[in-house]
Amino acid sequence: MHTKPALLVLLLINLSLLPVELPAQGEAQSIELASGDSMDLRVFPAAKSRDILLWFPCDQGMGTAEVDFANELAAIGQEVWLADLLGMYFLPVAPSSMRTIKGNEVLETVEMLQRDDGRRVYLVSAGFGSIPVLRGAHLWKKKYAGTESEDYIAGIILLYPELHAQEPKPGHELDYLPVVSNTSTPVMIMQPQLTPARFWLHRLTALLESGGASVQTEILPGVRGYFFVKQSSTPTEDAMTLKLPSLVLKARDRLAALQHNRPQGAE
Amino acid sequence: MKTWLIAFALMLLMIKPATAGELLPYDGPVLPDITLPDMHGTIHKLSDYRGKVVLLNFWATWCPPCIKEMPSMQRLEKQLQGQDFTILAVNMGEDENTINAFLKRYPVDFTILLDKDGEILTSWKIVAFPTTFLIDREGRISHALFGGLEWDEPGAVEVVKSLLGGQ
């Protein structure tokens, strides 16, 4: 009579003793910047990867989502480096923090990758994390214009980019940061459908293009901004989060095709 | 140690929730007139409401602070029933089925306008939801805010009543 419950208890104890598989946290690396600051990096290697995704987490800070994406991408052969900008400066998790980051951290990390690895780099970020990424790409172009290294940053992938200079006020035109119209590296924007920003995408695209950047856009249906870090995500957002690594790879491919199709001698 | 804990608790109290807005006097430019259909296809023109105080709200069904503030808008309208006050809630880019399903869960009886292409959203420079404007009897924008509000709380009611004048 009592054997069944006892067996069940034993089974539960055994299950609880099974090792729980935690996501790999990547190989720890760090980079000493010219300023004397040290930035932690996590490397998710994939030896056969043609290029590297250098991923800077958004203004919500380094979370489990980015680590999960990096693990999934590495598992399908795409190398990812995650860089913790907010953690380096002990900055609070806030949009305003990202506006204070000048972008030289991005420039110096790419320089290290070029020196030590050589595979081309695509920058990835989301939300206000787009600010230091664009600034870094701009600094790169300025420093290496006219050299073989000029196009070493092959493209920038931005999810729901937030690039305004200050907090918006009702009825006032949104004021974008100067770096938006100074960007000439190709950009791919993945914009959630459920956000007012989708109605402003044409303006952001035009500003980026005014600086010379080729811009491609994709609307992500049925999801809100910051969908992959939301605690109250919807089933559609959870499904989109699962698809995100493959969408990032598609974005990378579209940017790569742009480079490939560029006419000889084009600026 | 105790002092630090008290200081920390006070700091926490000072932090406003991200979704809470502050109703401030409007200091932006004059914005264009609005002509939009409601859920029944009737066309509404904002300038036709001159003589009334209008609470013009921009919202979407997927926006949690919009959903949170809607019942208080409904209560405010009820509180001011019989006075020259109306609410126009402009929905951003969603279809009637989505809005009808939402209204079954959150029944409100103020006017919902449809801005399917986001034309009004861009001309009114809307970059966050909810955004609300209070418009006085002369059709001038008096107050505005980004973020949600409890519209039947004394502070907000006082502002609306001051626009209504001595009714």
Interface residues (C-beta under 8 A of the other chain):
Chain A: H164 P168 K169 P170 G171 H172 E173 L174 L194 P196 A197 R198 F199 W200 R224 S232
Chain B: Y26 D27 G28 P29 L31 A60 W62 P64 M92 G93 G118 L121 T122 W124 K125 I126 V127 A128 F129 T131 F133 I141 A144 L145 F146
